[in-house]
Amino acid sequence: MLRTLSGTALITVLLATSAIAQNAKAIVATASKTIGADGLNSITYSGSATTGNFGQSQAIAGPLAVTTITNYTRAIDLAQPASRASGATMPPATPGGPPPQPGTFNQNITPANAAWTQQLEIWVTPWAFLRGATANNATVRSERADGKTYKVVSWMPPQKAPSGQPYRVNGYINDQNLIERVETWVEHPVLGDLHVDTFYSNYQDFGGVKVPTKIIQKRADLTTFEATIASAKPNPSNLTELLTPPPPAAGAPSGAPAGPPPSQPAQSEKLADGVYRITGNYSAVAVEFSDHIVVLEGGQSEARGLAVIAETRRVIPNKPIRYLVNTHAHFDHASGLAPFAAEGITIITHENNKAYLEKALSGPRTLVGDTLAQSNRKPKIESAGDKRILQDGTRSIELHHVENLAHSNGMLVAYLPKEKILFTADFNVPAPGQPVSPAIGTLVQNIDRLKLDFDKHVLVHPPNPDRVMTKADLLELAKGTK
Ligand SMILES: [Zn+2]
């Protein structure tokens, strides 16, 4: 009886699935015809655009500072697929900072990098989305949103997330058979399943192909890209030229990552009894208390976070790590938090970052497949206000909020009064010939306000050559900001 029932149920499901697939095919064909995607192998479009500093904003939950891109031009080869976008950039001015320097925008997506983080930028465009739907057995459902009914076409690309789970792409097709929105999710070391939502409107006809002249992309609900398209050309004859980046300018950085690769085992040096600097481009400090350990800074990736944990346990064996202090929530400083949360270690961050990091690290984590996802643990996050002291009978660590800092409104520095050590992030020693950041002046104002007396200044991003700085070094550097 049970067998018969499940058999019948299975047939019903198969029939329904097949009907949905047929329906999706027809809907995709109509949408494709409507926007002129049949016979479209490539497209180029130009206009003006902006990007937002996602994960680097002064307040981590936004608003994002906007960089403008003039002469924004993008070419997409739907056959390879490949894409190149370029333009001239002007970053936002920082209050009290030097005038922003113009630069160039370069976004090159080639088949050589099949990662969905890269490839999604092609597949969420209306033309590629419809191609992907045809190639990947799309399904369709109806959904009402904002008083409108959409046909939501959904498919899964061939590549799989690090967790082994498939990715999904949903396109929202309106009653005029135009794609208004394409959403997908991608793995992110802080946010877990990061929602990438791209909106298309004001379609206009360019050479028989409909092109959205307004494009907005949001990541985790923050606007990270916006473009106004003024011109477009289907199947451009100079496609190869449009897809070829210019040769790197003489003296340009080679793109090699600074510091050791994240997989390299961490090394450390003793700063004082029970205090160790774990060296690397995102250095950390392990501090021994009578019955536990406090680690300052978790690094820029899961691999680095795991390496910091391993090195901490090597130099201070047989004591649990109780706290991880996060200097600030910028993604390059928060991407190593997940492995600490996975171990049940309490993360301390400034109160301006607490709600954001709590939500980010507790959200769905089906794609990233990291230690936190595997642990099923809810992260334990505590906050520090203007000042918080971690202490026992042996020593203390003072955490202070850095006031009036343009870089981040949730920045903590750690001060060990007995050992006269100050630990800071993102108050960097400039490379030779580069200007001193006004943030150095802000740090000195805060040190004066708090009357912090220290000999050793440990930087998360150490200077080249790698060394521990002094208070005198910092004061000398600060002269460059006056
Ligand atoms: Zn930062």
Boltz pocket constraint, residues with backbone or C-beta under 6 A from the ligand:
constraints:
  - pocket:
      binder: B
      contacts: [[A, 328], [A, 330], [A, 333], [A, 407], [A, 408], [A, 426]]
      max_distance: 6.0
